[in-house]
Amino acid sequence: MSTLISGLNPEYSANAAVLTGNLNRVTVMVEDRIDVAFWKDLLTSVCPEKDFHFSPYQTTLAGESSKKNGNGKSQIMLNAKDFNKNHIGCVDSDYDWLLSDKTDYGRTLCSNKYLLQTYAYSIENLLCFESTLKDFFSEIVEENIAVDFEGYLRSLSQILYPLLVWSVYLCSKGGCEFALSLLSETLVKEKCKAKLSEIGVEQLSQEFESLLSEIRIRVDQTIRKLETDYVYELSEKDELENLLRQNKGVTLDNANLYVRGHDLLDHLVNAVVTPTVEFFRQNHYKKLQKLDEADRIKALNKYNAKQDSVSKLIYKNFGYKRNSEIYNRIARDASQIWA
C-alpha cells in the first residue's frame, strides 16, 4: 500500500491532481537520477503545459538500495499496468524493443501508452549520436576539431553489427548476461596511449584507425567462436537478423544505437573523445598564452570556467534533438499520452 508521504502510487498521483486542482501535475518515474535531465528536457519541450515531477527509482525506496530491491527498470515495469496520465514511466529500451514480440518487457513497452522508451538501447546511445560530437566539443574547446567522429562511429557500427546480431539472438534465448558481455569485452575502454604533446591530428586519426583494427580483430575472433559453438542455430540467428533489418531498421550503419549504451559511452569517452578534446584544448591554451598578460588572465579564466571532463560534458550533449529520428519518435509517443 502506498503512503501519503511517498506520493508515488499511480492512484495517489491521479487523486492528488484532482484534490489540489492541479490537473496538469504528472509524476514521472525514471530509472536513475542521471536519466532525469534527458526525460525532463524531452517532456517539457513536448508538453510545456504539464507540471512534471521526476522520481528516480533509488530515491523512492525509503533509504533502501536499488540493488537490493532490483534495478529501476524492473520496478517501473512491475507497476506499469497501473500507470495513467498523471503517473507515467520512462525507461531505456535495452534489447526489449528489438525483441518486442519475444520478451514480456518488449510486449509491455509496445502496448502501454503511459510507458515511454528510448528505442535505442539507452539514453547514452543518443548522447553519443555520431553527427553531434564534433560540433558539441568544438564549441567547448573553441577549436575546430579536425577529427571525423562521425566516420569513426560509422566504421565502428559496421564492425560491431554482426556481433550485435549475435548478442540480440542469444539474449532472445535467455542468455542476456552472456550476450551483453560479448560486446562489453570487445570495446576497448583504455585511453589513447600516445603522448598528446608529441603527436598531430594525422597521428591522432591513425591512433583511432589502429583502435578500429584492434576491435575488428576481436569481433572476428568472437564471431568465429560463436559460429562454431552454435553451428546448429545459424539459420535461426539469420532469421532473427532479417527481422531486425526489416521490422526494426537495424543496419550496418546504425548498430551503434542498439549496443549497450554504457559500453559505447565508456569506449568513446575514454579511448576516442577525451584524447581528442585534450589535444585541441592544449592547442587553444597555447594560443591564449601568447596574449598580453591582462588579456591572457581574463581569457584563461573564462576558458577554464567552461572546461570539464568529457565524461561529465557529454551528458549535456543534446544535439540528438536536431539529428535523430529516434528522438522524434519518443516525442510523438509522449504527445500521444495527453492528446
C-alpha positions in Angstrom: 0.0 0.0 0.0 1.3 3.5 -0.8 1.6 6.2 1.8 0.6 9.8 1.5 4.2 10.7 2.1 5.5 8.8 -0.8 3.1 10.1 -3.4 4.4 7.7 -5.9 1.4 5.4 -6.4 -0.5 5.9 -9.7 -3.8 6.1 -7.9 -2.5 8.7 -5.5 -1.0 10.8 -8.3 -4.3 10.9 -10.1 -6.2 11.8 -6.9 -3.7 14.4 -5.9 -4.1 16.1 -9.2 -7.8 16.4 -8.6 -7.6 17.4 -4.9 -5.0 20.1 -5.5 -6.7 21.4 -8.5 -3.5 20.9 -10.5 -4.8 18.7 -13.3 -1.5 19.1 -15.2 0.6 17.5 -12.4 2.4 14.4 -13.7 4.7 12.1 -11.7 7.4 10.7 -13.9 9.2 7.5 -12.8 12.7 7.2 -14.2 15.4 4.6 -13.7 18.1 6.7 -12.2 19.0 10.3 -11.2 21.2 10.6 -14.3 18.2 10.0 -16.5 16.2 13.0 -15.2 17.9 15.6 -17.5 17.1 13.6 -20.7 13.4 13.0 -19.9 12.8 16.4 -18.3 14.2 18.1 -21.4 12.1 16.0 -23.7 8.8 16.1 -21.8 8.9 19.8 -21.0 9.7 20.5 -24.7 6.8 18.4 -26.0 4.3 19.2 -23.3 5.2 22.6 -21.8 1.8 23.0 -20.2 2.3 19.9 -17.9 3.8 20.2 -14.4 6.3 17.3 -14.3 7.7 15.9 -11.1 10.5 13.4 -11.6 11.2 10.5 -9.3 14.3 8.5 -9.9 13.8 4.9 -8.7 16.5 4.9 -6.0 15.0 7.9 -4.3 11.7 6.2 -3.8 12.8 3.3 -1.6 12.9 4.9 1.8 16.7 4.6 2.1 16.9 1.1 0.8 19.5 0.5 -2.0 18.2 -0.1 -5.6 20.5 -3.1 -5.9 18.8 -4.8 -3.0 15.3 -4.3 -4.5 16.1 -4.8 -8.2 17.0 -2.2 -10.8 14.9 0.8 -11.6 13.6 -0.6 -14.9 12.3 -3.8 -13.3 10.4 -1.9 -10.7 8.9 0.5 -13.2 7.9 -2.3 -15.4 6.4 -4.2 -12.5 3.9 -1.3 -11.8 3.4 -0.2 -15.4 -0.1 -1.8 -15.7 -1.4 0.8 -13.2 0.1 3.9 -14.8 -2.1 6.7 -16.0 -1.9 10.2 -17.5 -0.9 11.6 -14.0 1.7 8.9 -13.4 4.0 7.6 -16.2 7.2 5.7 -16.5 10.3 6.3 -18.7 12.9 3.6 -19.3 15.7 2.5 -21.5 14.7 0.0 -24.2 17.7 -2.2 -23.8 17.1 -5.1 -26.2 13.4 -5.2 -25.4 12.2 -3.1 -28.3 14.3 -5.2 -30.7 12.7 -8.3 -29.2 9.3 -6.7 -28.7 7.4 -9.9 -29.6 9.8 -12.2 -27.7 10.0 -10.7 -24.2 7.4 -9.7 -21.6 9.1 -6.3 -21.2 9.1 -5.9 -25.0 5.3 -6.6 -25.3 4.6 -4.2 -22.4 6.7 -1.4 -23.8 4.9 -1.6 -27.2 1.4 -1.8 -25.7 1.4 0.7 -22.7 0.9 4.3 -23.8 2.0 5.6 -20.3 5.4 3.9 -20.6 7.9 5.8 -22.7 11.1 4.1 -24.0 14.3 5.2 -25.7 14.1 2.8 -28.7 17.9 3.0 -28.8 19.5 0.7 -26.2 19.7 3.6 -23.7 19.9 7.4 -23.3 23.7 7.1 -23.6 23.5 5.9 -27.2 21.7 9.2 -28.1 24.2 11.2 -26.2 26.9 9.6 -28.4 24.9 10.3 -31.6 27.5 10.5 -34.3 26.7 13.7 -36.1 26.7 15.8 -32.8 30.0 15.1 -31.2 32.3 17.2 -33.4 30.2 20.4 -33.2 29.5 19.9 -29.5 33.1 19.6 -28.4 34.4 22.1 -30.9 32.2 24.7 -29.2 33.5 23.8 -25.8 37.2 23.8 -26.7 36.8 26.7 -29.0 38.8 24.9 -31.7 37.6 23.3 -34.9 38.1 19.6 -34.0 39.5 18.2 -37.2 38.8 14.6 -36.3 36.0 12.7 -38.0 33.9 11.4 -35.1 31.0 10.6 -37.5 33.2 8.5 -39.7 34.7 6.7 -36.7 31.3 5.8 -35.3 30.1 4.6 -38.8 33.1 2.3 -39.1 32.7 1.1 -35.5 29.0 0.4 -36.2 29.8 -1.6 -39.2 32.4 -3.6 -37.3 30.1 -4.3 -34.3 27.0 -5.1 -36.4 27.5 -8.9 -36.7 28.3 -9.2 -33.0 25.2 -7.1 -32.1 23.0 -9.6 -34.1 24.6 -12.5 -32.2 24.1 -10.7 -28.9 20.4 -10.0 -29.5 19.9 -13.5 -30.7 21.5 -15.0 -27.6 19.5 -12.7 -25.4 16.3 -13.9 -27.1 17.3 -17.4 -25.9 17.6 -16.2 -22.3 21.3 -15.6 -22.1 21.3 -11.8 -21.9 24.2 -11.6 -19.4 26.5 -13.6 -21.6 25.2 -11.8 -24.7 25.9 -8.4 -23.4 29.4 -9.4 -22.2 30.4 -10.2 -25.8 30.2 -6.5 -26.8 31.5 -5.2 -23.5 34.7 -7.3 -23.8 35.1 -6.2 -27.4 35.1 -2.5 -27.0 38.4 -1.0 -25.9 38.0 1.3 -23.0 41.6 2.4 -22.3 42.7 5.9 -23.0 44.8 6.6 -26.1 48.4 5.6 -25.3 50.0 8.3 -27.4 51.6 11.3 -25.7 49.4 14.1 -26.9 52.2 16.6 -26.7 54.2 14.6 -29.3 51.5 14.0 -32.0 49.5 15.9 -34.5 46.0 15.5 -35.9 47.1 12.9 -38.5 48.7 10.8 -35.8 45.6 11.1 -33.7 43.5 9.8 -36.5 46.0 7.0 -37.1 45.6 6.0 -33.5 41.9 5.7 -33.9 42.3 3.6 -37.1 44.5 1.3 -35.1 41.8 1.1 -32.4 39.2 0.1 -35.0 41.6 -2.6 -36.4 42.0 -4.0 -32.9 38.2 -4.1 -32.3 37.7 -5.7 -35.7 40.1 -8.5 -34.8 38.4 -9.1 -31.5 35.0 -9.2 -33.2 36.2 -11.6 -35.9 37.6 -13.9 -33.3 34.4 -13.9 -31.2 32.2 -14.4 -34.3 34.3 -17.5 -35.4 33.9 -19.0 -31.9 30.1 -18.3 -31.9 29.7 -19.9 -35.3 31.4 -23.0 -34.0 29.6 -23.2 -30.7 26.2 -22.5 -32.2 26.6 -24.1 -35.6 23.2 -25.7 -35.5 21.5 -22.4 -34.8 23.0 -20.3 -37.6 19.8 -20.4 -39.7 17.7 -19.3 -36.7 20.2 -16.5 -36.0 20.0 -15.4 -39.6 16.2 -15.4 -39.5 16.3 -13.0 -36.5 18.8 -10.8 -38.3 16.3 -10.5 -41.2 13.6 -9.5 -38.7 15.8 -6.9 -37.1 16.6 -5.4 -40.5 13.0 -5.4 -41.9 10.9 -4.7 -38.8 13.3 -2.6 -36.6 15.5 -0.9 -39.2 18.8 -2.2 -37.7 21.6 -1.8 -40.3 25.3 -1.8 -40.6 25.4 2.0 -40.2 23.2 2.3 -37.1 24.2 -0.7 -34.9 25.9 1.8 -32.5 22.4 2.9 -31.5 21.5 -0.6 -30.2 24.6 -1.9 -28.5 24.7 -1.4 -24.7 24.9 2.4 -24.2 27.2 2.4 -21.2 29.8 0.3 -23.0 29.6 2.5 -26.1 29.9 5.7 -24.0 32.9 4.3 -21.9 34.7 3.4 -25.2 34.1 6.8 -26.9 34.8 8.9 -23.8 38.0 7.1 -22.7 39.5 5.9 -26.0 38.4 8.5 -28.5 36.8 11.8 -27.4 38.9 12.5 -24.3 42.3 12.3 -26.1 40.9 14.4 -28.9 39.5 17.1 -26.7 42.7 17.2 -24.6 44.7 17.6 -27.8 42.7 20.6 -29.0 42.5 22.1 -25.6 46.3 22.2 -25.5 46.3 23.9 -28.8 43.9 26.5 -27.6 45.9 27.1 -24.4 49.0 27.7 -26.5 47.1 30.5 -28.3 45.9 32.1 -25.1 49.4 32.1 -23.6 50.5 34.4 -26.4 48.1 37.2 -25.3 49.1 40.2 -23.3 49.1 39.5 -19.5 45.8 41.2 -18.7 44.0 39.7 -21.7 45.6 36.3 -21.0 44.4 36.1 -17.4 40.9 37.1 -18.3 40.8 34.7 -21.3 42.2 31.8 -19.3 39.7 32.3 -16.5 36.8 32.4 -19.0 38.1 29.4 -20.9 38.7 27.3 -17.8 35.2 28.0 -16.5 33.6 26.1 -19.3 36.0 23.2 -19.3 35.2 19.9 -17.5 35.8 16.2 -18.0 34.4 14.7 -21.2 32.5 12.1 -19.1 30.5 15.0 -17.5 30.2 17.2 -20.5 28.8 14.5 -22.8 25.6 14.4 -20.7 25.0 18.0 -21.8 25.1 17.0 -25.5 21.5 17.4 -26.6 22.4 17.6 -30.3 20.4 14.4 -30.9 17.3 16.5 -30.7 18.1 18.0 -34.1 19.5 15.0 -35.8 17.8 11.8 -34.6 14.6 10.4 -35.8 14.5 8.2 -32.7 14.2 11.4 -30.6 11.3 12.5 -32.8 9.6 9.1 -32.3 9.9 9.3 -28.5 8.5 12.9 -28.6 5.5 11.7 -30.7 4.9 8.9 -28.1 4.9 11.5 -25.3 2.5 13.8 -27.1 0.0 10.9 -27.5 -0.3 10.4 -23.8 -2.2 13.7 -23.4 -3.5 14.1 -27.0 
